[in-house]
Amino acid sequence: MKKAILIILISWIGIGNIMAQEEPQTLFSGDLSLSKIGIMINPGFQGTQIAGENAGFVVFRAGLVFDDKITVGGFYGQMINTVRPASFSTMLPPQAHLDSYQAGGFIEYTLKATKVVHLTFPLAIGMNEVEIDEEGRGFDYEENKTFFVEPGAQIEVNLHRFARLHAGLGYRILGGTIEEAMGVPSQDNSLTFNVGLKMGLFRIKSTPSN
């Protein structure tokens, strides 16, 4: 009986010690305040390849910034140059070319954002559409739509409290096909070069200095 009572007392002491321990810090804990939340917009440029040809996209991102470490948001990109692959059928008119856009979401980890020069690691997940287009013709062409995942690494420079310049590389990995059309090339697995300007309140409320 004494042994049983002793075991119970030891157990309660152990539980008390566990309960007395400090709560772990988590990203979405109850003490998440405005001092740890921010917003940002990010116009930029992306260079990559479609059907073996160089392609450039204007890309716009926007998101919420948590503790100046994790950014979560969405993006949209539109191809801005004319791409006509050598593999195009001779039956297509000379003015026919590829058009493409991309859209999706991203999560990005920023390492030591308070340093003038630091690193960020974005991961984009989205969809890419490629279609054959022709000046003066309506939206009657078929297109390829494909899921993709794109991890990357960026060097970022704090230009100002509200502005950061970034540049780096990513690698686009194609996933499942949503829609496929005969004769329309898709964007292959490819290296991407990204550059842009982040602007915003990376912390909506500044943390008071000691």
N, C-alpha and C positions, 0 to 999 in steps of 0.2 A: 504493500500500500504506500509506504513511504517513497519507494522508488517511483511509483506512478505519479505521486504528487510532485516529486522532484523533476520528473520529465516534463510535466505540464508547466511548472514554473519556468523551467529553462526555455520551453517553447514560447511562452508568452513574452519572456525577456527578449528572445530572438525576434519575434514579430514586432515588439515595441521598437527595437533598434532599426528594423527595416522601415517602419512607418516614420521614424524620426529622420530618416535620410532626406537630403534635399531632393526636390523633384527634378527630373532630368529636363534640360532645355530642349524644346522641340520647335520646329518651324511654325506650326499652327497651334501653339499652346495658347492658353487663355490670356497670357500676358502680352500677346502680340499687339503692339500699339502703333500709332501713326508714325512714331519715330523709326519704325522698322519697315515701313511700306513706302514704295515709290511707284512712279509711272515713267514710261519712256516711249518715244517714237524713234524710228530708225530707218530713214531713207538710205538706199545704198545701191550698189551695182554688183552683179554677179556675172563672171565669165565662165563658160563651160563649153561643151560640144553636143551637137545633135546630129545624128546620122553622119558622123565623121567630120562635120563642119563646125567652125567656131561660131558660138552664139552668145549674145549679151542680153542680160535681163536687168530691167529696173525693178528693184525689190523694195517693198515697204513692209516694215515690221512694227508692231506695237505690243506692249505688254505691261504687266505688273511686276514690280521689283520687290523681293522680300529680303530684308536685312542686307541689302546691297550685295547679295550673293547669288540668289536664285531668281531668274526672270522667267516668267511664263506668259505666253501670248500667241499671236497669230501672225501670218505673213501672206503677202500676195506679190507675185512677180510677173511681169509682162516682157516678152522678147521684143527688142527694139531694132535689131538689124535684119536685113533680108538674107535668108538662107535658102539656097537652091542646091540640094545635094547632086553629086554627079550620078547617083543611082536613079534619079528621076526618069520616069518613062518618057520616051521621045514623043509619045502621044499627047503629053501635057503641053499647053501653050507656053511660050517662052517667059511670059510674065508670071507664071505660077511659081509659088514659093511656099516655104513652111511658115506657119505661125504657131506660137506656143505660149502657154501661161502655166503658172504653178501657184498652188495655194495650200495652206495647212496650218499646223501649229508648231510651236517650238518650246523647248526648255533649255535654259542656259545657266551654267555655273560660272561665276566670276571669282577669281582667286586674287585676294588682297586688293580690292577696288580702291583703297585709299592711296596706294602707291601711284606715282605719276605714270609709270609703265607697268602694266600687269597683263595677265592672261585671262581669256574667257574660253569656255568650251560649250558651244551650242550643239544641240541635237534637234534637227528639223524632221518632222514626219508629215507627209502631205501627198498631194496628187499632182501629176504633171500631164498636161494635155498637149498633143501635137496634131496639127491639121494642115492640109494643103489649102492654100488661100490664093486668090487671084483678084487683082484690082477690078473694081466695078461689078463683082459678083457677090451674091448674097451668101447667107450662112447655110449652104446646101451641101457642103463637103463633109465627108465623114472624118472621124478623128480617132486617135489612140489616146486612151486615158490609163495611166499607170500609177500605182502607189509607189512611194519611195521613202527611204530613210537616209538622212545625211548627217553624219557626225562631222565635227570640225574643230579646229583650234585657231584662235585669233589673238593677235597682239593688240592691246588697247592702250590709248594714251589719253590721260585726262587733260583736255585743252582748257577746260573751265569747270566750275562747279556743276554747271548744267549741260556740258557738252563733252563727248568723248569720241575720238576718232579710232576706228578699228580696221584691221586688215588681216587676212589669213586664208587658210585653205580648208576645204572640206572634201568629202568623197561621197558622191551620190550613188546609192545602191537601190536598184529597182526591185520592187516586190511584185505583188499580184497585179494582173491586168484587169481593169474595170471594163474597158471597151476596146475592141481591136478592129481596124479596118484594113482591108487588103491594099497594098501599095503605099500605105502611109507609114513612114519610118517612126520609130520611137526614140526617146532619149535614152541612150545606153548608159550603163554604169560609167561614171566619169568623174574626173577631178574637177573641183570648182574653186575659183578664186573669188573672194568676197571682200568688198571694201565699203565702208559706210560711216555715217555720222549719227551717233546716238544723242538725242536731246531729251531733256526732261528733268523732273524732280526725282532723283534716284532715292531720296528720302524726303517724303512730303513734309515732315516735321523734323527739323534739325535736332540732334541730341545735344543737350546743353553741355558746355565744356566745364571741366572741374576747375 
